[in-house]
Amino acid sequence: MAPSPDHPIPHDLSRWKGRERAFLIGAPLAIVPALGFLPAVTFLIVLPRIAHGRAIGLVVVPACALMSSLGLWKLALGAVQKPWGLFNALSVGALVVLLVIAGYTGLFLALMTLKL
């Protein structure tokens, strides 16, 4: 029996939901810790501005790295799945944003080491 045009095939629907889930979970998990990494390193480890900043930084920085790597994994899986669609393009866009964040973070950390 052929599926009707009004009802999508359940397998295709679950595939799209998986891509949507990968993007909606992966993008915040990758981008938010990446945005917080540079301030955490700068103000908690390199130039601690609060009491026990280095101890807090030794917990926060690996947590940011772990969450960001999990989000990056989800985004990468969502970006390469076939057939191509909207969530593939959104995942690739989020990966480009993450690449820009990683670029300026590396640049600022390099400049910080030259200045110290």
C-alpha positions as CSV (number, residue, x, y, z in Angstrom):
1,M,0.0,0.0,0.0
2,A,1.5,3.4,-1.0
3,P,1.5,6.2,1.5
4,S,-0.9,9.0,0.8
5,P,0.5,12.5,0.0
6,D,-1.2,13.9,3.1
7,H,0.7,11.6,5.5
8,P,4.5,11.4,5.3
9,I,6.3,8.2,5.8
10,P,7.0,7.7,9.5
11,H,10.6,6.8,8.8
12,D,11.2,10.1,6.9
13,L,9.5,12.0,9.6
14,S,11.7,10.5,12.3
15,R,14.8,11.3,10.2
16,W,13.8,15.0,10.0
17,K,13.0,15.1,13.7
18,G,16.5,13.6,14.4
19,R,18.1,16.4,12.3
20,E,16.0,19.0,14.0
21,R,16.9,17.6,17.4
22,A,20.6,17.5,16.4
23,F,20.6,21.1,15.4
24,L,18.5,22.5,18.3
25,I,20.6,20.7,20.8
26,G,24.0,21.0,19.1
27,A,23.9,24.7,18.2
28,P,23.5,26.0,21.7
29,L,25.8,23.3,23.2
30,A,28.5,24.4,20.8
31,I,28.1,28.1,20.6
32,V,27.3,29.2,24.1
33,P,30.4,27.6,25.7
34,A,32.6,28.8,22.9
35,L,31.4,32.3,23.6
36,G,32.2,31.9,27.3
37,F,35.6,30.3,26.9
38,L,37.6,33.5,26.3
39,P,36.2,35.4,29.2
40,A,36.5,32.4,31.5
41,V,40.2,32.0,30.6
42,T,40.9,35.7,30.7
43,F,39.1,36.7,33.9
44,L,39.4,33.4,35.9
45,I,42.8,32.0,35.0
46,V,45.1,34.6,33.4
47,L,44.0,37.7,35.3
48,P,41.8,36.4,38.2
49,R,39.4,39.2,39.2
50,I,37.6,37.3,41.9
51,A,38.7,35.3,44.9
52,H,39.5,31.7,44.0
53,G,39.2,32.6,40.3
54,R,41.8,30.1,39.2
55,A,40.1,27.2,41.1
56,I,36.8,28.2,39.6
57,G,38.4,28.5,36.1
58,L,39.9,25.0,36.4
59,V,36.3,23.7,36.6
60,V,34.6,26.1,34.2
61,V,37.1,25.8,31.3
62,P,37.0,22.0,31.0
63,A,33.2,22.0,31.3
64,C,33.0,24.6,28.5
65,A,35.4,22.4,26.4
66,L,33.3,19.3,27.0
67,M,30.0,20.9,26.3
68,S,31.3,22.5,23.2
69,S,32.8,19.3,21.8
70,L,29.5,17.5,22.4
71,G,27.6,20.3,20.5
72,L,30.2,20.2,17.7
73,W,29.7,16.5,17.4
74,K,25.9,16.9,17.1
75,L,26.2,19.8,14.6
76,A,28.7,17.8,12.4
77,L,26.4,14.8,12.3
78,G,23.4,17.0,11.5
79,A,25.4,18.8,8.7
80,V,26.4,15.8,6.7
81,Q,23.2,13.6,6.7
82,K,21.5,13.0,3.4
83,P,19.2,14.0,1.8
84,W,20.1,17.7,2.1
85,G,17.6,20.0,3.7
86,L,17.0,23.1,5.8
87,F,18.5,21.7,9.0
88,N,21.7,20.6,7.1
89,A,22.1,24.2,6.0
90,L,21.4,25.6,9.5
91,S,24.0,23.1,11.0
92,V,26.6,24.2,8.4
93,G,25.8,27.9,9.3
94,A,26.3,27.2,13.0
95,L,29.6,25.5,12.2
96,V,30.7,28.6,10.3
97,V,29.7,30.8,13.3
98,L,31.7,28.4,15.6
99,L,34.7,28.7,13.3
100,V,34.6,32.5,13.5
101,I,34.3,32.3,17.3
102,A,37.3,29.9,17.5
103,G,39.3,32.2,15.2
104,Y,38.9,35.3,17.3
105,T,39.3,33.4,20.5
106,G,42.7,32.0,19.3
107,L,43.7,35.5,18.1
108,F,42.9,37.2,21.4
109,L,44.6,34.4,23.4
110,A,47.7,34.8,21.2
111,L,47.7,38.5,21.7
112,M,47.3,38.1,25.4
113,T,50.3,35.9,25.6
114,L,52.4,38.4,23.7
115,K,51.3,41.3,26.0
116,L,52.0,39.4,29.2
